[in-house]
Amino acid sequence: MTTSHTEIQSNWTWQDRLGAVAVRCAFRRMRYAVTPGLYAVNDPGADSLVFVSANYKLSFDHLRCSLTGISGWILVLDTKGINVWCAAGKGTFGTEEPVRRVDAVNLKDVVTHRQLIVPQLGAPGLAAHDVAKQCRFHIVYGPVRACDIARFLEAGLKADPAMRRVQFPLRDRLAVVPVEMIGSVGKAAALAGLFGVLAIHRSGTWSWQGLYPEGVTAAGLVFLAYLFVSVIVPAGLPWLPGRAFSLKGACAGLLGWALLWATGLYGRASELMAWCMLFMVMGSFMGLNFTGASTYTSLSGVKKETRLAVPMMAVGLLLSLGLWIRACGIL
């Protein structure tokens, strides 16, 4: 069996950086992938370590960047363009794929050792003993973050508690804001249009004169609320009340409504209640969406929360619409 690999550089090019920004903004998000196979970084030899990666390009790029000054092999699995953590949950970063890939690249003839360094976030999808049994390569779990690989190697393939801890600091939370916002912008625009059109009747009749300021103000307020909760939910995640992300989001929406109430823009009870319900629903929706971006959630927990939160959000949205229709004098 022939062995082939691809030579790559550890440093990022401007195209890599531009691609990272674009995918953070949801551009080609599901197609940002590299070809599965074996890659060589910094002229590795037969005794160089083998690092396992998903074929999501951002995961792959962060790994190779962490190998600056280090000779190594990168074994890229076919995870369908999904990152390590998500792929482990979905089963594409599982036991069978590394066994298949080791055989496909004929890895036993490339290196003299029998070790695969797997990112810790891939552990839920792997049965290490089965991998060793089927392909004779022993799994060593590396640190959570690729940036800790150099220290991991210096410690003799030992990870200290800090390397094992899954953290989600403010910088990481804010990094997912653009993709979540862009993914929901269509829904926000539809709500803004609906509330804006209904607001035209606040002047007492349907007319173009009611478009401004009534319609524009209402539509703009919906969009401002969407921007507000999209940022406040991830930024305030550790401090927002509750454990469920949907509840944290609802609290963020309630905070936005309190700011609206303080402006005195809307004074009647039906108007304020309509906006209160809408802000909380929007916040809850963004919070629930955010579960897919956090390593603090589990698949079973997300499913359970979704079953409870989605019907409540639907009821809240209907109540908000009903109250707004009444406040606009339509019924």
ZAKOLVO-628472 format. One record per residue (C-alpha): residue number from 0; x negated, y, z negated. Coordinates in Angstrom, 3 decimals. Layout:
residues N
<NUM, <X, Y, Z>>;
...
end
This chain:
residues 331
<0, <0.000, 0.000, 0.000>>;
<1, <-1.391, 3.409, 0.978>>;
<2, <-1.669, 6.249, -1.487>>;
<3, <-0.944, 9.849, -0.562>>;
<4, <-0.743, 13.063, -2.528>>;
<5, <-0.496, 16.805, -1.988>>;
<6, <-3.173, 19.274, -3.085>>;
<7, <-1.762, 22.362, -4.828>>;
<8, <-3.064, 25.410, -6.675>>;
<9, <-2.244, 26.075, -10.314>>;
<10, <-1.766, 29.815, -9.856>>;
<11, <1.475, 31.312, -8.552>>;
<12, <1.635, 33.194, -5.269>>;
<13, <3.825, 36.252, -4.728>>;
<14, <6.285, 33.965, -2.918>>;
<15, <6.538, 31.803, -6.042>>;
<16, <7.215, 34.849, -8.207>>;
<17, <9.790, 36.187, -5.787>>;
<18, <11.456, 32.780, -5.664>>;
<19, <11.583, 32.625, -9.470>>;
<20, <13.313, 36.006, -9.630>>;
<21, <15.750, 35.002, -6.893>>;
<22, <16.735, 31.720, -8.526>>;
<23, <17.208, 33.534, -11.856>>;
<24, <19.769, 35.608, -9.965>>;
<25, <21.552, 32.469, -8.681>>;
<26, <20.112, 32.647, -5.145>>;
<27, <19.621, 29.125, -3.742>>;
<28, <19.891, 27.848, -7.304>>;
<29, <20.919, 24.313, -6.298>>;
<30, <18.347, 24.087, -3.511>>;
<31, <15.264, 25.334, -5.344>>;
<32, <13.348, 22.075, -5.279>>;
<33, <10.060, 20.476, -4.288>>;
<34, <9.584, 17.126, -2.605>>;
<35, <9.244, 14.231, -5.093>>;
<36, <5.834, 12.600, -5.053>>;
<37, <2.294, 12.949, -6.363>>;
<38, <0.515, 16.317, -6.526>>;
<39, <-3.137, 17.017, -7.328>>;
<40, <-4.151, 20.118, -9.310>>;
<41, <-7.771, 21.297, -9.543>>;
<42, <-9.340, 18.279, -7.829>>;
<43, <-8.414, 15.493, -10.292>>;
<44, <-10.156, 12.153, -10.473>>;
<45, <-9.258, 8.604, -11.428>>;
<46, <-9.489, 9.399, -15.133>>;
<47, <-7.392, 12.602, -14.962>>;
<48, <-4.096, 12.710, -16.809>>;
<49, <-0.721, 12.336, -15.106>>;
<50, <2.007, 14.850, -16.001>>;
<51, <5.610, 14.073, -15.141>>;
<52, <7.935, 16.797, -13.876>>;
<53, <11.419, 17.268, -12.463>>;
<54, <11.567, 18.420, -8.851>>;
<55, <13.324, 21.672, -9.825>>;
<56, <10.730, 24.111, -8.495>>;
<57, <10.800, 26.430, -11.500>>;
<58, <9.995, 23.493, -13.821>>;
<59, <7.278, 22.323, -11.437>>;
<60, <5.773, 25.836, -11.144>>;
<61, <5.629, 26.361, -14.909>>;
<62, <3.888, 23.003, -15.320>>;
<63, <1.226, 23.617, -12.670>>;
<64, <0.621, 27.124, -14.002>>;
<65, <-0.049, 25.625, -17.454>>;
<66, <-2.762, 23.452, -15.880>>;
<67, <-4.972, 26.392, -14.930>>;
<68, <-8.534, 25.190, -15.449>>;
<69, <-7.340, 21.616, -16.048>>;
<70, <-7.689, 18.798, -13.522>>;
<71, <-4.610, 16.636, -13.409>>;
<72, <-1.964, 14.834, -11.447>>;
<73, <1.706, 15.835, -11.354>>;
<74, <4.185, 13.053, -10.719>>;
<75, <7.376, 14.737, -9.510>>;
<76, <10.572, 12.758, -9.981>>;
<77, <13.653, 13.060, -7.811>>;
<78, <16.029, 14.830, -10.194>>;
<79, <18.168, 16.307, -7.384>>;
<80, <16.730, 19.772, -7.972>>;
<81, <17.781, 19.815, -11.655>>;
<82, <15.506, 20.854, -14.528>>;
<83, <14.113, 18.326, -17.020>>;
<84, <16.554, 18.923, -19.880>>;
<85, <19.702, 18.915, -17.724>>;
<86, <18.447, 16.001, -15.615>>;
<87, <17.827, 13.948, -18.770>>;
<88, <21.445, 14.501, -19.762>>;
<89, <22.766, 13.733, -16.292>>;
<90, <20.665, 10.576, -15.898>>;
<91, <18.457, 11.661, -12.978>>;
<92, <15.470, 12.034, -15.327>>;
<93, <15.941, 8.504, -16.576>>;
<94, <14.161, 5.197, -16.981>>;
<95, <14.499, 3.955, -13.420>>;
<96, <13.222, 7.046, -11.596>>;
<97, <9.681, 7.186, -13.075>>;
<98, <9.322, 3.428, -12.506>>;
<99, <10.406, 3.896, -8.902>>;
<100, <8.132, 6.892, -8.367>>;
<101, <5.069, 5.226, -9.918>>;
<102, <5.507, 2.385, -7.442>>;
<103, <6.253, 4.696, -4.497>>;
<104, <2.992, 6.646, -4.877>>;
<105, <1.011, 3.525, -5.849>>;
<106, <-0.150, 5.310, -8.999>>;
<107, <-1.945, 2.271, -10.414>>;
<108, <-4.516, 2.631, -7.629>>;
<109, <-4.907, 6.386, -8.159>>;
<110, <-5.787, 6.443, -11.855>>;
<111, <-7.630, 3.986, -14.065>>;
<112, <-5.596, 4.696, -17.218>>;
<113, <-1.967, 3.794, -17.826>>;
<114, <-0.465, 6.910, -19.383>>;
<115, <2.313, 9.270, -18.286>>;
<116, <2.724, 12.577, -20.123>>;
<117, <6.439, 13.327, -20.142>>;
<118, <7.956, 16.628, -21.352>>;
<119, <9.706, 16.203, -24.682>>;
<120, <13.010, 17.531, -23.305>>;
<121, <13.078, 14.514, -20.981>>;
<122, <13.108, 12.069, -23.903>>;
<123, <16.933, 11.703, -24.159>>;
<124, <17.067, 10.223, -20.669>>;
<125, <14.163, 7.790, -20.990>>;
<126, <13.694, 4.422, -22.630>>;
<127, <9.901, 4.547, -23.003>>;
<128, <9.556, 0.844, -23.812>>;
<129, <11.465, -0.095, -20.661>>;
<130, <9.247, 2.132, -18.522>>;
<131, <6.145, 0.481, -19.999>>;
<132, <7.621, -2.958, -19.470>>;
<133, <8.557, -2.363, -15.829>>;
<134, <5.581, -0.393, -14.506>>;
<135, <2.879, -0.891, -17.166>>;
<136, <2.529, 2.846, -17.774>>;
<137, <2.795, 4.046, -21.362>>;
<138, <4.874, 7.169, -22.089>>;
<139, <3.302, 9.965, -24.128>>;
<140, <5.674, 12.803, -24.956>>;
<141, <4.146, 16.212, -24.451>>;
<142, <5.215, 19.515, -26.033>>;
<143, <8.571, 21.189, -25.483>>;
<144, <6.990, 24.074, -23.582>>;
<145, <4.523, 23.729, -20.735>>;
<146, <2.522, 26.682, -22.073>>;
<147, <1.457, 24.513, -25.034>>;
<148, <-0.127, 21.794, -22.871>>;
<149, <-3.677, 23.132, -23.237>>;
<150, <-3.428, 22.998, -27.060>>;
<151, <-1.781, 19.575, -26.793>>;
<152, <-4.745, 18.252, -24.825>>;
<153, <-7.289, 19.862, -27.163>>;
<154, <-5.590, 18.087, -30.088>>;
<155, <-6.083, 14.715, -28.408>>;
<156, <-2.527, 14.382, -27.005>>;
<157, <-1.057, 15.237, -30.390>>;
<158, <1.745, 17.750, -30.788>>;
<159, <2.044, 19.756, -33.995>>;
<160, <5.482, 20.600, -35.441>>;
<161, <5.564, 23.958, -33.637>>;
<162, <5.104, 22.213, -30.280>>;
<163, <7.970, 19.851, -31.059>>;
<164, <10.418, 22.535, -32.148>>;
<165, <13.025, 23.555, -29.580>>;
<166, <13.332, 27.332, -29.743>>;
<167, <15.621, 29.710, -27.916>>;
<168, <14.253, 33.227, -28.565>>;
<169, <15.743, 36.487, -27.318>>;
<170, <13.543, 36.546, -24.216>>;
<171, <14.766, 33.113, -23.101>>;
<172, <18.383, 33.964, -23.881>>;
<173, <18.273, 37.151, -21.841>>;
<174, <16.549, 35.347, -18.955>>;
<175, <19.758, 33.438, -18.183>>;
<176, <21.978, 36.537, -18.229>>;
<177, <21.651, 37.350, -14.480>>;
<178, <22.585, 33.867, -13.266>>;
<179, <25.567, 33.650, -15.637>>;
<180, <26.760, 37.123, -14.658>>;
<181, <26.482, 36.489, -10.938>>;
<182, <28.206, 33.134, -11.297>>;
<183, <31.231, 34.801, -12.930>>;
<184, <31.311, 38.113, -11.069>>;
<185, <34.072, 36.927, -8.715>>;
<186, <36.400, 36.097, -11.604>>;
<187, <35.619, 39.424, -13.282>>;
<188, <36.328, 41.303, -10.048>>;
<189, <39.670, 39.511, -9.652>>;
<190, <40.701, 40.424, -13.204>>;
<191, <39.536, 44.001, -12.720>>;
<192, <41.590, 44.284, -9.529>>;
<193, <44.682, 42.776, -11.149>>;
<194, <44.599, 45.017, -14.228>>;
<195, <43.761, 48.013, -12.048>>;
<196, <46.730, 47.441, -9.737>>;
<197, <49.112, 46.949, -12.656>>;
<198, <47.779, 50.123, -14.289>>;
<199, <48.926, 52.214, -11.332>>;
<200, <52.470, 51.930, -12.718>>;
<201, <51.441, 53.583, -16.007>>;
<202, <52.165, 56.918, -14.335>>;
<203, <55.823, 55.838, -14.126>>;
<204, <55.996, 54.532, -10.567>>;
<205, <54.001, 52.791, -7.862>>;
<206, <52.094, 55.525, -6.034>>;
<207, <48.680, 56.372, -4.720>>;
<208, <48.522, 59.148, -7.290>>;
<209, <48.438, 56.465, -9.977>>;
<210, <45.363, 54.831, -8.451>>;
<211, <43.174, 57.462, -10.027>>;
<212, <42.632, 57.726, -12.872>>;
<213, <44.941, 54.964, -14.161>>;
<214, <44.022, 52.107, -11.787>>;
<215, <40.345, 52.928, -11.497>>;
<216, <40.002, 53.410, -15.256>>;
<217, <41.602, 50.046, -16.072>>;
<218, <39.605, 48.172, -13.417>>;
<219, <36.379, 49.827, -14.518>>;
<220, <37.089, 48.987, -18.141>>;
<221, <37.564, 45.299, -17.328>>;
<222, <34.244, 45.273, -15.511>>;
<223, <32.488, 47.109, -18.339>>;
<224, <33.866, 44.528, -20.780>>;
<225, <32.511, 41.758, -18.551>>;
<226, <29.052, 43.350, -18.513>>;
<227, <29.193, 43.926, -22.269>>;
<228, <30.043, 40.345, -23.274>>;
<229, <27.635, 38.916, -20.675>>;
<230, <24.736, 40.583, -22.498>>;
<231, <25.958, 40.640, -26.100>>;
<232, <26.791, 36.906, -26.274>>;
<233, <23.251, 35.668, -25.503>>;
<234, <21.530, 38.591, -27.224>>;
<235, <23.545, 38.211, -30.428>>;
<236, <23.806, 34.423, -30.418>>;
<237, <22.092, 33.844, -33.800>>;
<238, <24.159, 36.528, -35.532>>;
<239, <27.627, 36.209, -34.008>>;
<240, <30.018, 34.393, -36.379>>;
<241, <30.977, 30.758, -35.868>>;
<242, <29.235, 27.696, -34.539>>;
<243, <31.175, 27.167, -31.294>>;
<244, <29.884, 29.288, -28.426>>;
<245, <33.446, 30.103, -27.362>>;
<246, <34.117, 31.523, -30.836>>;
<247, <30.891, 33.526, -30.773>>;
<248, <31.954, 34.912, -27.399>>;
<249, <35.391, 35.840, -28.722>>;
<250, <33.712, 37.752, -31.554>>;
<251, <31.563, 39.602, -29.018>>;
<252, <34.750, 40.497, -27.129>>;
<253, <36.343, 41.713, -30.348>>;
<254, <33.341, 43.963, -30.910>>;
<255, <33.776, 45.410, -27.426>>;
<256, <37.458, 46.037, -28.122>>;
<257, <36.569, 47.823, -31.382>>;
<258, <34.371, 50.187, -29.381>>;
<259, <37.268, 50.790, -26.980>>;
<260, <39.621, 51.470, -29.885>>;
<261, <37.135, 53.947, -31.328>>;
<262, <37.176, 55.954, -28.077>>;
<263, <40.929, 56.514, -28.363>>;
<264, <41.349, 55.892, -24.621>>;
<265, <44.388, 53.698, -25.250>>;
<266, <46.564, 54.413, -28.237>>;
<267, <49.801, 52.441, -27.967>>;
<268, <49.955, 49.112, -29.791>>;
<269, <50.907, 47.062, -26.705>>;
<270, <47.984, 48.519, -24.746>>;
<271, <45.492, 47.893, -27.514>>;
<272, <46.727, 44.339, -28.040>>;
<273, <46.488, 43.632, -24.307>>;
<274, <42.884, 44.799, -24.226>>;
<275, <42.050, 42.970, -27.449>>;
<276, <43.286, 39.663, -26.034>>;
<277, <41.542, 40.226, -22.694>>;
<278, <38.194, 41.179, -24.245>>;
<279, <38.258, 38.128, -26.505>>;
<280, <39.171, 35.800, -23.628>>;
<281, <36.389, 37.197, -21.443>>;
<282, <33.883, 36.886, -24.272>>;
<283, <35.004, 33.352, -25.065>>;
<284, <34.693, 32.367, -21.393>>;
<285, <31.146, 33.742, -21.135>>;
<286, <30.217, 32.076, -24.413>>;
<287, <31.526, 28.721, -23.218>>;
<288, <29.615, 29.121, -19.946>>;
<289, <26.477, 29.787, -21.957>>;
<290, <26.552, 26.285, -23.477>>;
<291, <25.000, 25.028, -20.240>>;
<292, <21.991, 27.299, -20.710>>;
<293, <21.189, 26.427, -24.319>>;
<294, <19.264, 23.467, -25.653>>;
<295, <21.292, 23.736, -28.861>>;
<296, <24.320, 22.035, -27.326>>;
<297, <25.097, 18.408, -26.571>>;
<298, <27.235, 16.943, -23.801>>;
<299, <29.777, 15.479, -26.224>>;
<300, <29.933, 18.733, -28.194>>;
<301, <30.490, 20.788, -25.052>>;
<302, <33.282, 18.473, -23.888>>;
<303, <35.001, 18.682, -27.257>>;
<304, <34.713, 22.471, -27.368>>;
<305, <35.957, 22.787, -23.793>>;
<306, <39.088, 20.737, -24.530>>;
<307, <39.931, 23.101, -27.388>>;
<308, <38.794, 26.427, -25.974>>;
<309, <40.091, 26.346, -22.384>>;
<310, <43.820, 26.031, -23.280>>;
<311, <43.419, 28.797, -25.865>>;
<312, <41.746, 31.044, -23.292>>;
<313, <44.558, 30.377, -20.811>>;
<314, <47.195, 31.304, -23.392>>;
<315, <45.216, 34.406, -24.392>>;
<316, <44.939, 35.552, -20.786>>;
<317, <48.668, 35.111, -20.197>>;
<318, <49.482, 37.041, -23.373>>;
<319, <47.101, 39.802, -22.336>>;
<320, <48.721, 40.062, -18.897>>;
<321, <52.210, 40.081, -20.400>>;
<322, <51.334, 42.833, -22.862>>;
<323, <49.648, 44.881, -20.145>>;
<324, <52.649, 44.540, -17.819>>;
<325, <54.865, 45.770, -20.631>>;
<326, <52.490, 48.614, -21.487>>;
<327, <52.485, 49.732, -17.853>>;
<328, <56.285, 49.914, -17.881>>;
<329, <56.747, 47.321, -15.131>>;
<330, <59.245, 45.256, -17.137>>;
end
